[in-house]
Amino acid sequence: MTDYFNQASEILEQLPAADNTRPSGLEVAEILKDLHVDDETLAAAVLSDHRLLDDWSLAKLSKQFSSEVATLVDNVRHLNGFKPFLTDDMHSDEDSERLRRFVLSMVNDIRAMLIRLAYRVSRLRNIKQGDPRRDIISRETLDIYAPLANRLGIAQLKWEMEDLAFRFLEPTTYKSLAKKLEEKRVEREDYVLKFANHLQEILDKDKIKSEITGRPKHIYSIWKKLQKKDIDIDELYDLRALRVIVADVAECYMVLGIINTQWNTIKKEFDDYIAHPKPNGYQSLHTVVVGPEKKLVEIQIRSEQMHEFAELGYAAHWRYKEGGAQDDAMEQVILSMRNLMEDSEQENIFENFSTELFPDKVFVLTPQGDAVELRKGSTPLDFAYNIHTNLGHRTRGAKVDGKIVPLTYELQQHQSVEILTAKQARPSRDWMNPNAGYLVSARSRSKVRRWFHEQDREENLEAGERILEQTLKRWNIKDDGILEKLTKHFHQSGGHATLIGIGRGEIRQTQLDGYFQPEAAPKRLKKVNPVSNTGTQSEVMGVGNLLTKIAKCCKPIPGDQVVGYITVGAGITIHRKDCSNIINMRSERRDRVVAVDWGQETKSYTVDIEIEAFDRTGLLNDVTNKLVSLNVPIVRIDSQTDYDTQEVLMKLTLQLEQAGQLVQVLNRLTQIENVRQVRRAN
């Protein structure tokens, strides 16, 4: 039998008195004694006192006591150092649950959590009236520590923490409820005692061995019920409550039958959790009867086995109160903890305790000590995007526990993460590649993709504004509501969409010119013969004094079958015969179409191509390198990515010297990895 507690107490008693604002390890140990914990737990509670933090290292503790005690103290020190104070903008059920999970993940021995809860009780008992953190500590207690005590089945600590925190947060309400309860406490206790004695006599006559006890009520739980039911305290029937424990299931129903014959019952308040157990396995009979003086009394009836299961088994009372889902690992922890509370002499009781309660999660800390829950395998970059999208965009490096690490570093439990940032957002396209290891979270990768999409959007918006401004100057047109007219004409959703369409080339320059051009054609074009006439064909190349230009919509090249279109004020525009603008031309304009042919003169020309591919890191670089190797200049590139399908469409304008080059370009680009199709744009 170890005597670590007395040894630890002697060490602490030799130190100066504890700071009044922080709990003493000896006070915490006194709280734990009432819970019948083992000697190691009591010793660890004493040795976790803040006055021993600097002088007593884990190695020193392990040498003078044991590795078990040292590990417990290490766990408690981590928990005591964690400050999960909830701010006003971080006060939700989800935030509270995340912090509870973080706290539970910090220990590899659940006894450390028991010590931490005792420290919190001591803190609440001794907190001073003027302490500026009193309210926030109380809120933290109700949101995090009291529910944890509830989950571990430590009702004594749960009730005290709740009532103390509630008294600080709602002093007026607390005093009012306490006064109302005190006014009738003696009367109520006397009533319950008489009712229990009467019921005991009845059951004894029927030779049913039973244990009948009252169920104490606490002010915070009373207040919560009043809020939920929106009633006055006098209407709470379960202020008078009994629990009847009998031998087996048959006797449970026998007691229920006897009660039903003796008193009137409130039918809507009857629940048979024996025939229909709760999803978590809880079993009991609940009924409410009208007792003497027409006062309501709540009665729970259960067998010894049911009571043991409810008190010690994995179906802990907290599960049906909080509505949590079942969890095998947590169930084992609760069962072991409850067994510990009943029998402190058990050996190897802690062998099954494990920190792997959340095997798919990793919990880390911000430099300010805030808890962040991430997916297992997450990186500092995942952490940054979890904190804030803009922080992720500006990330340039990271420190973990004070040391520089790569952005692909896999974060471990409870590490402290600091993000190094640039002034401007500048994500890398590599971050979107799942195989590169920068981001585990698909949600974070989506944020990166959206950033690049927005950047393309802004660039195209600026380009559209510039093109429209230049077009208006060329046609000497004032910008008087013209964007609204263009939006309507080109069937766009708004002005920004129109400008982006112009910048992307979806609304072509020829379309803009066609909208703005004058109605009358220059006289010098009248000599050109329409297609429908039998006159001489006009050559595109080599014809002197004939104003011609290549259509930007289809960009014909030598070898293509072409036609000419008399463009008012701009001579003849050469189109491919299969150009959609020619095919879909209105009938009243077809008399402007003339037959043309390529001349003998050659020169460089531009051509549009489209590449369909699956997006990947380095794709654009491979395309441009291939074109450089073919000595093909690139005039323009426009790339658009579907972030749902990861498909990319590249539109390129190339400058070619001869018709044969185009076939070579299309063939070579098709060979690039992830490229699905390369085609001449129409």
FIZANU-205083 format. One record per residue: residue in one letter; y, x, z of N, C-alpha, C in turn. Coordinates in pm, whole numbers, plus 50000, padded with zeros to 5 digits. Example, Ala and Ser with C-alpha at 12.3 -4.5 7.8 and 13.67 -1.06 7.14 Angstrom:
# FIZANU-205083
a494315131950780495505123050780496705132050780;s497755128550708498945136750714500035129050787;
# end
This chain:
# FIZANU-205083
m498805008550000500005000050000501245008850000;t502065007349900503285015449891504345010349988;d505305019050016506415015150102507725019650037;y507785017449905508945021849828510225014849873;f510105002249914511304994649951512035001150067;n511285004750173511925010950289512525024450254;q511825032150169512375045050126513695043050051;a513705033249959514915030549880516045025549969;s515695017350067516715011950158517385023050238;e516585032950283517145044150359518135052150274;i517825053750148518735061050057520055053650045;l519985040750029521195032750007522035031550133;e521385031050248522105029450374522935041850410;q522595053150350523345065350377524625066350293;l524815057150197525975057550109527135049550167;p528365052050122529505043850163529265029250128;a530005020450193529835005950171530065002550024;a529384992249978529484988049838530844981949810;d531264983349684532484976849637532304961749649;n533294955049705533184940549726533024932649597;t533454938649485533374931349358532014932849291;r531114941249347529814943449284528714941549387;p527594935749348526504932849443525884945549501;s525414944549622524684955449686523194953549658;g522504964649635521074963949610520304958049726;l520784960449849520114954849967520254939649972;e521434934549936521634919949932520704913649828;v520574920249714519714915049608518254914849654;a517844925449725516464925949774516184914649872;e517174910949954516984899950049516754886849974;i517434884949862517214872949782515794872749727;l515334884449682514004885249620512884883749723;k513154887249847512114885749951511674871249964;d512594862049946512244847749956511334843349842;l511244851649738510394848249624509044855349630;h508804862949740507504869449764507124879249653;v508084887349609507774897149505507134909449567;d506644918649482505934930449532506914941349575;d506354951849633507144962849688507904970249578;e507284972249463507944979249352509194971749306;t509094958449301510244950349258511384951449358;l511054950749488512094952049591512754965849586;a511924976149568512474989749560513374991249438;a512944986149325513744987049202515064979549217;a515034968349288516264960849311517264969149390;v516784975949493517664984349575518174996249493;l517295002549419517645014649344518495011649220;s518634998949185519494995049072520944993349115;d521244995749242522614995049293523505004549213;h524705000049180525595007849093525985021249155;r525875022549289526245035149356525245046349330;l524065043149279523045053249252522965057049105;l523805051049023523695052848878523885067348836;d524865074148893525175087748848524225098248904;d523815096749030523055107349097521535105949084;w521095093949052519645091749047519225089048902;s518775099748837518285098448700516905092148701;l516455088048584515125082048574514045092148610;a514275104748571513295115248605513195117048756;k514335116648824514365118148969513705106149037;l513965094348986513345082249041511835082649023;s511405087048905509975087548875509265097548966;k509945108648994509335119049077509235114649223;q510305108549277510305104949419509595091749446;f509575082949347508905070049366507695069149273;s507885063149156506795062249058507395059148922;s506615061548817507105058448682507325043448666;e506525035448739506675020948732508025016648788;v508385022048904509685018748963510815023748875;a510675036048822511715041648736511925033148611;t510835028548551510955019948432511645006848466;l511305001148581511954988848625513464990948642;v513845001848707515265004848728515965006848594;d515295013748501515875015848368516145002548299;n515184993448309515354980048251516554972948313;v516624973348446517704966248516519064972448483;r519114985548473520384992048438520864987848301;h519934986648207520304981648074520854967448085;l520174959148162520614945248177521954944348249;n522144952448353523404952148426524554957548342;g524234966548249525274972148163525654963048049;f524834952948024525114943647915526084932947962;k527174931047889528214921547928528354910547823;p527504900447828527544890147723528574879247751;f529794883047785530804873047815531134865047689;l531054852047700531314843247586532804840647574;t533334842547451534734839447426534854825047380;d536094820247370536304806347333535774803147195;d535844812947101535384810446965533914814046948;m533244816547059531834820447052531054812547156;h531374799747164530754791547267530024779847202;s528814782647156527994772147097526574773847147;d525764763547129524354764447171523664775947100;e524014778046972523384788746894523754802446950;d525044804246984525484816947041524784819547175;s524724809247259524104810747391522624814147378;e521924807347287520494809947269520274824147216;r521134828547125521004842147072521164852347184;l522104850147275522314859347385521144859047484;r520574847047509519404846247596518244854447538;r518064852847407516984860147340517224875247347;f518484879047332518814893347341518474898747480;v518884891347583518624895747720517134897247744;l516344887547700514894888247718514284900047643;s514874903347528514304914247447514574927947508;m515474928747607515874941547663514884947047765;v513914939147807513024943647913511594944947864;n510884955047916509444955847888508644952648013;d509334948348118508684943448240509514931648288;i508924919848288509694907748316510244907548459;r509704916148548510254916948684511694921848681;a512044929548579513434934248567514374922448547;m513904912348474514724900348454514904892948587;l513864892648667513954886148798515004893148885;i515004906448881515994914148958517394911248905;r517534910748772518854908048713519374894348756;l518504884548761518924871148803519354871248950;a518654878949032519034879849173520394886649187;y520654896649103521984902949103523064892749067;r522754883948974523754873948934524004864049049;v522954860049120523144851149236524034857849338;s523764870549369524574877949465526024878949418;r526204881149288527564882049232528324869049252;l527654857849229528294844749244528594841649391;r527704845749478527904843149621529144850249673;n529434862049620530494870549676531764871049591;i531794863849479532964864649393534174858649465;k535304865149450536494861249523537304850849446;q538134843849520538954833149465539854838149352;g540454849949370541424854849272540834863349162;d539524864749157538894873049053539184867048916;p539864874648826540234868948696539044865748606;r537874871448639536694869148554535784858148610;r536204851748717535314842248784534864830948691;d535824825048618535464813848533534544817948419;i534834829448358534024833448243532634837948288;i532534843848410531214847348465530434834548496;s531134824448544530474811748574529984805048447;r530804805348343530374799348215529184806848159;e529234820048167528124828248120526854824948199;t526994822448327525844819048411525194806148365;l526014795848340525464782948297524854783748157;d525434792148071524964792847933523774802047914;i523674812547995522664822847970521684824348086;y522194827648205521304831748313520574820148381;a521254808948403520554797548464519424792548373;p519664791048240518544787148153517404797348154;l517724810348166516664820348173515854818848301;a516534816248412515824813848538514944801548525;n515444791448456514664779248432513424782248350;r513564790548248512434794048163511374801848239;l511804809748332510854817548410510334810048531;g510764797648547510254789248655510794792648791;i511904799748798512464803848927513514793548967;a513044782249014513934770949041514954774149148;q514544782049251515474785049359516744791749306;l516544801649219517704808849164518464800249066;k517754792648986518404784048886519364774248953;w518874767049054519694756749119520924762949186;e520724774349252521864780349322522904785449222;m522444791949115523384796649013524164785048952;e523464774248920524134762848857525174756648950;d524794754449074525734748049167526944756949196;l526724770149214527844779149240528784779949119;a528204781448999529034782348878529794769448855;f529124758148875529774745148856530914743248956;r530714747949078531764746649180533024754349140;f532834766049076533994774049034534674768148911;l533874762848818534434757748693535074744048709;e534444735648790534934721848810535074719048959;p536004725649028536084724249175536364710049221;t537234702949150537564689249191536364680049177;t535694680749062534504672449038533394675949137;y533224688849160532174693349252532404687649392;k533634688949442533944683949576533784668849586;s534174661949479534054647449478532594643049486;l531744649449404530314646149407529684649849541;a530044661749591529484666149718529864656449830;k531094651649828531544642249930530784629149921;k530594624149800529874611549782528414612849826;l527804624349795526424626449836526304627849987;e527244634850048527194637150192527404624250269;e528274615550214528554602950283527294594750306;k526364595650212525164587450222523884595750232;r524054609050257522874617650259521894613550369;v522374611850491521494608350603520824594950577;e521634585650528521094572350498520024573150389;r520294581350285519364582550173518074589350217;e518204600350292517024607550339516184598850431;d516824591150515516114582150605515364571550526;y516024566450421515404556150338514154561750268;v514294573750210513174579850137512024582750232;l512344587550351511294590550449510524577950488;k511234567150514510574554550550509724549450435;f510254550350312509504545750196508234554150179;a508354567450196507204576350180506144573450287;n506594571250410505644568350518504904555250492;h505644545250443505034532250413503994533750302;l504344541250197503404543450087502194551450136;q502424561150223501324569150276500334560450354;e500854551250432500004542250509499154533650417;i499764528750310499024520250215497894528150150;l498204540550106497194548750039496094552950137;d496484555350261495474559050362494494547650385;k495004535450386494124523750405493104522750292;d493554526550170492644526250056491864539250042;k491974547750146491214560350151491504569350030;i492774569549992493204578449884493974590049949;k493384601849943494034613550000495194617849910;s496364619149967497544622149884498534630849960;e499394637149884500524644749938501784638849879;i502664633749965503884627149918505084635349966;t505914639449872507104647349906508324641549836;g509484643949894510724640249828511104651049727;r511954647549632512414657249532513914659249549;p514344671249592515774673549615516564673249484;k517794668649494518684668349378519844677949401;h520284684349295521374693849305522584688549229;i523764692649276524994686449229525174688249078;y524864700149027525054702348883524144693348801;s522874691948843521944683448768522364668848778;i522914664848892523424651248907524594648848811;w525504658648806526664657348718526244656348571;k525264664448530524784664048391524194650348359;k523464644648452522854631548428523924620648422;l524944621748507526044612048503526774612648369;q526964624948318527634626648190526794620848076;k525494623348083524594618747976524494603647972;k524364597448091524174582948097525484575248105;d526594582548131527914576348144527884565248249;i527434568948369527334559248479527964565248604;d528114556948708528634561448836527484566448922;i527794574849021526744580849104525904570449177;d526504558949212525754548649283524674542249196;e524784544149065523814538248973522634547548945;l522654559549000521564568948978520384565249067;y519324560249008518174556149088517374567949140;d517394579549065516534590449107517164599349214;l518264594649277518714601349399517694598949510;r516934588049494515824585149585514544586949502;a513894598649521512764601849434511614607849515;l510384604149476509164608849543508194614449440;r507324623449485506234628349403504944626449482;v503974620049417502684617349481501624625749410;i500924634349485499884642949427498534638749485;v497594635449393496264630849433495204639749370;a493934635949388492824644749349492584645349200;d492564633749134492164633748993492884622748916;v492544621748786493194612148697492944597848742;a491714594948781491384581348823492264576848939;e492484585749035493314582249150494784580649111;c495224587649006496594585948958496824571248920;y495884565748843496034551948798495804542048914;m494954545849008494754537349126496064536149205;v496734547549226498014547649298499034539349222;l499054540649089500004532849008499744517949026;g498464513949026498134499849044498574494649180;i498374502949282498794498949418500314497249424;i501024506749365502494506049366502974493549294;n502314490449182502724478749103502484465649178;t501484465549267501224453249345502144452049466;q502694463349509503524463349629505014460949597;w505464465949483506884465049450507074460949304;n508204454949276508574452349138508974465649072;t508664466848943508954479348872509964476748760;i510634487448720511544486948604510724491448483;k510314481748400509354484648293509854495248195;k511124494948162511634504348061511644518848113;e511514520548245511514534048301510104539548323;f509084532048280507704536648298507304545648180;d506724557248213506214566548112504844571348153;d503874569948061502514574548087502294587648010;y502614598848076502424611948013501014617348036;i500144609148096498734612948106498004608847979;a498154596147943497524591347819498214597247697;h499484599647709500264605147597501074617147645;p500424628647658501124640447711502314644447623;k503244651347685504354657247610503774667447512;p504494670547405504004680647310503674694047376;n504334696947488504074709647556502914708747655;g502264697247665501094695947752501384689847888;y502624687147920502984681548051502354667748070;q501764665448188501124652648220501574647548356;s501864634748363502244628248488502524613548458;l502514605148562502944591248550504324590048613;h505274584148540506624582148593506904567148601;t507384562648715507744548548728508914547248824;v509634536248813510754533248902510514519448962;v510604518549095510344505849163511594501149236;v511604488049263512684482149342512204481649487;g512744490449570512304491349708513054481749799;p512894483449928513624475050024515134475950001;e515804465150033517254464050012517634465049865;k516614462749777516814462949632517324476549581;k516914486949648517284500449605516174506349518;l516574513349413515614518749318515084532149366;v513784534249344513124546749383512294551649265;e512484564249228511674570249122510434576749183;i509274574349121508014579949172507274586949058;q506864599349082506004606648989504614607749051;i503584604948971502214605249020501434615048932;r500774624648992499994634348913498834639648996;s497844644748927496704650848996497074665149038;e496224670849125496454684549168496424694149049;q495494691348957495374699848839496624698748751;m497104686448734498334684448655499524691448720;h499584690348853500694696548924500634711748910;e499434717248922499264731648907499634736048765;f499234727948668499544731148528501044730648504;a501694720448561503134719048542503904730248611;e503394734748728504104744948804503754759148762;l502494761448719502044775048691501694777548546;g501354766948472500884768948336502004771548238;y501654773648111502664776748009503534764747979;a503054752448015503884740547992504884739348105;a505714749248120506694749448229507674738048214;h508214733848328509114722148328510314724148236;w510734736748220511904739448136511664735747992;r510414735947947510164733647805510514719447764;y510134709647846510464696047801511894692447834;k512514699447926513924696647954514804702147844;e514474714347797515314720647696514854717447555;g513654712147542513184708547409512834720447324;g512494731947387512194743847310510804743147247;a510604750947142509304751347077508364760347157;q507064758147145506104766147218506024780047158;d505754789847242505694803647199504634810547283;d503564815347220502434820747294502824832547382;a503674841347328504084852947406504874848747529;m505814839647510506634834947622505784827447723;e504814819747673503944812247763503194821647857;q502724832947802502004842547885502914848747990;v504154851447950505114857048045505354847348160;i505564834548126505844824448228504644822748321;l503464822248264502264820748345502114832448442;s502304844548392502174856448476503244856648584;m504474853048546505554852848644505274842748754;r504824830948717504544820748818503374824948907;n502364831348849501264836448931501764846949030;l502694855248984503274865349071503954858849191;m504674847749166505394841149274504434835549379;e503214831949336502254825949428501384836449498;d501124847649428500184857249484500664871449453;s501394877149543501954890449520500924901549537;e499704897949575498684908149597497854910749472;q498094903249366497284905049247497484919049191;e496404924849140496494938049081496614936748929;n497284946748870497444947348724498054934648667;i498904928148747499464915348703500394917148583;f500934929448567501964931348465501424937648336;e500124939048325499564945748209499854938148079;n499994925048087500194917047967501654914547933;f502564919648020503984917647989504334925847866;s505144920447782505474927147656506864923647613;t507514933247549508844930347494508754924047355;e507534923147300507414917947165507464902647164;l508444897047233508614882547231509194878147097;f509894887247032510564884046905510204895046804;p508974895246756508514906346671509244907346538;d509904896646494510594896946365512084899246380;k512544902646502513974904246526514274917946585;v515504922346563516014934246629517384930646686;f517614934446812518864931346880519654944146901;v520904944246853521744956046867523084951946927;l523904962046960525174959547025526334964846942;t527454957646948528694962646891529274972946988;p530264980746944530914990247038531514983247159;q531854970347147532404962747259531324956947350;g530034958747313528944953747396528474939847361;d528964934247250528504921047207527134922147141;a526284912347166524924912547111524894906946970;v524134913446885523954908746747522464908246718;e521994896746673520584894746640520404896246489;l519524905446449519294908146308517794907146276;r517514906546149516124906646105515534920546124;k514254921346156513584934146174513724942446046;g514074955246062514254963945947515684964545897;s516594957345962517984956945917518654970645928;t519684972545849520424985045841521834983245899;p522574994245917523974992845960524794984045865;l524454984245737525174976045641524884961145664;d523624957945696523294944045734524104939945857;f524194949045953524964946546075526414943446041;a527014951545953528424949745917528654936145852;y527794932345758527964919445691527684907845786;n526834909945887526594899645987527834897246072;i528574907946102529784906646182530864899446103;h531154904345982532184898145898532024903245755;t532184894345660532004898045519532924909445480;n534184908845521535134919145482534794932645544;l534224932445666533784944945727532684951245643;g531764943145595530714948245508531284954245380;h532244947245319532844952145194533544965545212;r534104967845333534884980045356534054991345418;t532754989045437531904999045502531775011645416;r531965023245481531765036145415530775045045490;g530475041545612529535049245692529235042045821;a528375048045905528005041546031527585051946133;k527835048646261527345056446373526395047646454;v525275053146491524315046246578524145054646703;d524465048546817524455055846945525285068646936;g526405067746865527355078846856527065089146749;k525975087646673525615097546571525705091346431;i526235099246336526325094746197524925092746141;v524705081246076523405078346012523655073245871;p522655074045784522805068245649522905052945657;l523495046945557523605032345554522245025745537;t521235033445498519875028145483519045029845611;y519655034945718518945037245844518425024045901;e517175023745947516585011746006516935011046154;l517655000646193518124999046330516964995946425;q517055001546546516044999246649516644990746762;q515764985546847516194976546953517284982747041;h518344974847063519384977547164520244989647134;q520224994447011521115005346975522545000046960;s523505009046981524905005546964525335010046825;v525965001146751526295003846611527805003146591;e528355013646530529775014146497529915016146347;i530735007846284530925008546138532185016346105;l532055025846014533195033645964533675027245835;t534965024545826535465016445714536545023645635;a536745018945512537865022845427538935011945436;k540145015045392541215005245398540964993845299;q540414997245183540194987345079538714984145066;a538414971945031537024967845005536524974744879;r535364981044889534814987844773533294988544783;p532604977044773531124977344778530554985044660;s529304989044675528594995644566527604985844505;r527454986844374526474978044307525054981344351;d524834993444398523504997144448523094988644568;w524054983744643523744975744762522994962944726;m523164958244602522514945744560521044947744525;n520624960044513519244963044473518344962944597;p517414953444608516544952844726515714965544745;n515404972444635514574984444644515334996744690;a516654995944690517455007444731517515009044882;g517214998344956517124999245102518424997945177;y519504994145110520784992745180520854979845260;l520334969145205520434955945268519064949245272;v518664944945391517434937145406517734922345385;s518914918045426519294903945422519694899745281;a519014889545227519384884145097520764877845101;r521114872345218522444866345234523544876945219;s523314888845273524294899645260524394904345116;r523254905445047523294909444906524064899244824;s523924886544860524664876044791526164877844810;k526574882144930528004884544955528534895744866;v527714906144846528124917044757528254912044614;r527274904144571527344898844434528594890244414;r528914882044514530104873644503531374882044493;w531384893344565532564902044559532774907244417;f531714912144355531834917144218532204905944121;h531654894244145532004882844061533494879644073;e534014880044197535434877444218536284888244155;q535814900944162536574911744100536664909643950;d535544906143886535554903243743536484891643714;r536464882043803537324870443785538794874343787;e539184882843885540574886943895540994895343775;e540114904243732540424912543615540624903943491;n539734894143472539844885443356541064876443365;l541414872543488542614864343506543854872043465;e543934884743510545084893043473545114895443322;a543944898043263543874900343119544314887843042;g543874876243091544254863743025545754861343030;e546354864143145547804862643157548524871943060;r548034884343049548654894142960548514890042813;i547324885442775547094881442635547944869442598;l548024859842688548814847942660550294851342648;e550764860142738552174864142732552494871042599;q551614880042556551824886942429551754877242312;t550864867642318550724857842210551984849242199;l552514844942312553724836842311554904844742255;k554994857642287556074865942233555934867442082;r554704869442037554484871441893554864859141813;w554604847241870554924834841800556294829341840;n556994837341926558344833441967558354819342029;i557444817342122557314804242188557644805942335;k558424796842388558784797142529557634791342613;d557474797442729556404792842820556904780642898;d556884769342833557384756942892556214747042905;g555434748643014554274739943034553164742442935;i553174754342871552194756842765550784758342821;l550654763842946549324765843004548624752443026;e549374742543070548794729243090548314723342957;k549094725542852548694720442719547444727542669;l547404740842689546224748342645544984744042723;t545164741542851544044737142935543454724142882;k544314715042846543854702342791543224704042653;h543834712442571543344714542434541964720942433;f541744730842522540474738042523539484732342625;h539834720642681538914713342770538484721942889;q539444728342955539174736543072539454728543200;s538904733443313539044726243440540414728343505;g541124738643464542434741243522543074753243457;g544304756243501545044767243441544364780643461;h543834782943583543154795643609541924797043521;a541174786343507539974786743422540354790143278;t541494784843231541954787643094542284802443078;l543034807943173543414822043165542194831243175;i541224827643264540004835643275539214834943145;g539174823143084538494821642955539124830142847;i540454831042848541144839542751540824854142778;g540854858042908540574871842944539164876042911;r538204867042927536794870042896536504869642746;g537424864142669537194862842526536484850042490;e536264841142589535634828342558536594819642477;i537874821042503538914815042417539504826542336;r539174827142208539494838842127540964838942085;q541404850942046542784852441999543024843841876;t542014842941789542184834741667542374820041703;q541714815641810541884801841854543294799541908;l543794809541983545174808442031546154808341915;d545944817641821546844818141704546764805241623;g545534799941613545384787441540546124775941605;y546224776541737546964766041809548464767341788;f548964780041782550414782341776550964783641633;q550104786041530550614789641397551394778141332;p552394781841247553184771641175552314764141074;e552764752841032552014744640937552084750040795;a553224755540754553404759740614552794773440590;a552164775340476551564788040439552554796140355;p552564809340366553454817540284553154815840135;k554194816840051554034814639907553144825039842;r553104837339894552334847939829550844845039828;l550364835039904548934831739905548564821139803;k549534815639735549224804639644548404808839525;k548374822039490547634826639373546144827539399;v545714826239523544294827439556543594814539520;n542464815539448541734803839402540814798339510;p540764785139533539804779039624538394780739574;v537434779139664536014780439629535614769939527;s536214757939540535804747039453536234749139308;n537194758539282537624761239144536714771439080;t536864773338952536004782738877536734795538846;g537814797938915538604809838887537904822538929;t538584833738914538024846838946537914848639096;q536784854639144536614857239286537524868639331;s537944868039456538804878439510537974888239590;e538214901239574537524911339652538254913439784;v537494916139885538094918840015538634933040019;m537824942339982538224956439984538644960739843;g539694968339833540084974139706540974965539621;v541374953739671542254945039594543684947939637;g544464952739550545824956539584546694944539614;n547644946439706548654936539739548094923539798;l546814923339834546244911039892546064913240042;l546754904840122546694905940267545394900040319;t544534908440376543244903640429543024909140570;k542164902140643541744907040775540374901340807;i539664908240896538314904140935538414894041049;a537684883041038537694872741143537104878241272;k537794875641382537314880441512536184871841567;c536044859741515535004850741568533614855141528;c533414859841405532084863541359531974878141316;k533144884941295533214899041262532194903141155;p532374898641032531454902440925531534917440896;i530444922940847530394937140810529874937940667;p530114949240598529604950640461528114947640453;g527754939440357526384935040343526204920540382;d527094915340470527034901140506527564892640392;q527004880640375527564870940282528814864940346;v529904865640273531184861840332531934852040245;v532934845540307533894837040237535264840340295;g536304836340225537654838440273538284825240314;y539164826140412539874814140455541364817440458;i542124809140386543574811340379544164807640514;t544574817840589545174815740720546684815440703;v547284804440741548714802440720549504813540789;g550274820940713551134831340767550434844540788;a549114845640755548394858140782547454861940671;g547614856740552546784860540438545414854340444;i544404861840399543034857040394542234863240507;t541544854540582540664859040689539234858140639;i538494869240653537134870140601536144865940710;h535314855940678534284850840769532914852740708;r531894853440793530534852240744530304837840702;k529454835840600529194822240553528544813440660;d527784819940751527124812240856527964811440983;c529224815240975530104814341091530254799741133;s530144797141262530214783341312531574777041282;n532634785041280533954779441250534034774641105;i533324781341014533294777040874532404764740857;i531224765340919530274754240906530844741440963;n531544742441078532054730541147533504727241111;m534004733341006535404731240968535634716840923;r536794711440963537134697840921537334697340770;s537004686040711537014684540564538384687040503;e539444683240574540784684840518541224699340508;r540464708340571540844722440563539954730340466;r538934724040411537984731340329538594736240197;d539734730340157540334735140033541004748740051;r541044753640177541594767040201540514777840192;v539254773840178538164783440169538064788840027;v538014802240015537924808639883536714817639878;a536204819939756535074829039737535574843339734;v534944852039812535334866139817534084874639811;d534274887639789533154896939784533624910239839;w532664918239881533024931439932533374940639816;g534404948539834534774958439732534004971339751;q534394981439678533704994339683534245003339795;e535435000239843536065008639943535365006740078;t535085017640148534435016940279535335022740387;k535175017640507535885022740623535145018040748;s535565022440866534915018040990535275003541017;y534394996741090534614982741120534014979741258;t534444968741316533924964941449532904953841435;v531984953341532530964943041534530664939441679;d530424926641704530094921941838528584920641852;i528044925341963526634923341993526504917742134;e525374911542163525084906042295523764911642345;i523734915242475522514920442537522144911342653;e520934905842650520404898242762519424907042837;a519584907942971518714916643049518614911543193;f517654917043265517574914743409518354925643479;d519234921643569520164931043630519424941343715;r519914953543713519404964343797520474974943807;t520314983443906521244994643923521135004343806;g522265008043747522285017843639522095012043500;l521974998743489521744992643357522904995343262;l524124992643307525294994643222525435009243183;n525135018243276525215032643247524225036543138;d523005030943142522005033943039522435028942902;v523065017142899523525011542771524605020442710;t525595024142791526695032342737526205046142694;n525275052042772524735065142734523975064442602;k523255053542580522505052042454523455051342336;l524555044042350525525042742242526245056042215;v526515063642321527135076842303526205085942224;s524905085242256523945093742184523845090042037;l524195077642001524175073141862525525075041794;n526495081041867527855083141814528515069941775;v528305059841857528895046741832529975044241937;p531265043941896532345041141992532265026642043;i532605025142172532645011842233534095007442243;v534404995942184535774990742185536004982142309;r534994974042348535154964842461533794961442520;i533764959742652532544955242720532924943942815;d532134933342812532294922342908530904918942960;s530734919443094529414917043153529504905543252;q528554896243242528504884843332527094883743390;t527014881443523525724880843592525524867343657;d524334861543637523934849443708523284854043839;y523984851543952523524857144079522304849944134;d521994838244081520794831144126519544836644058;t519644839143927518474843743849518464858743830;q519574865743865519714880143845519654883843697;e520064874643610520134877443468521554881343432;v521684891143341523004896043301523164894543150;l524354890643109524694889742967525844899242940;m525604909342857526644918842820527124915742678;k528434915342661529044913642530529804926442496;l529424933142387530024945842349530654944942211;t531804950942194532414952742062532304967442027;l531584970341918531314984141876532034987341745;q532305000241723532915004741597531875012441518;l531515007041400530465012941317531055018441187;e530345028441131530805034741006530085029240883;q528875024240901528095019140789527165008040836;a526744999740741525954987940775524614991640838;g524015002740794522715006740845522725010240992;q523915013741044524015017441185523675005741277;l524024993541237523824981941323522354979841356;v521484981141257520054979341279519534989841377;q520005002241358519585013041447520035010341591;v521275005641608521805002741741520984991841809;l520714980941738519954969841797518564974241839;n517924982541756516564987141789516564996141912;r517515005341919517555014842030517885007842163;l518804998542161519184991642284518054982942337;t517224977842246516094969542287515084977442370;q515064990642353514084999042421514475002242567;i515684998542608516145001642743515414992742844;e515064998542959514354991243064515154979043110;n514454967743128514994954943175515754947243067;v515964953442949516634946142840515644936542776;r516034923942771515144913642718515404910842571;q516664910842529517004907642390518364913742354;v518444919142230519714924042177519944917142043;r521134911842021521384904341898522834905941853;r523014903441727524364902841672525024890041719;a526244890941770526944879041818527494871341700;n527494858041715528034849541608529504847041641;
# end
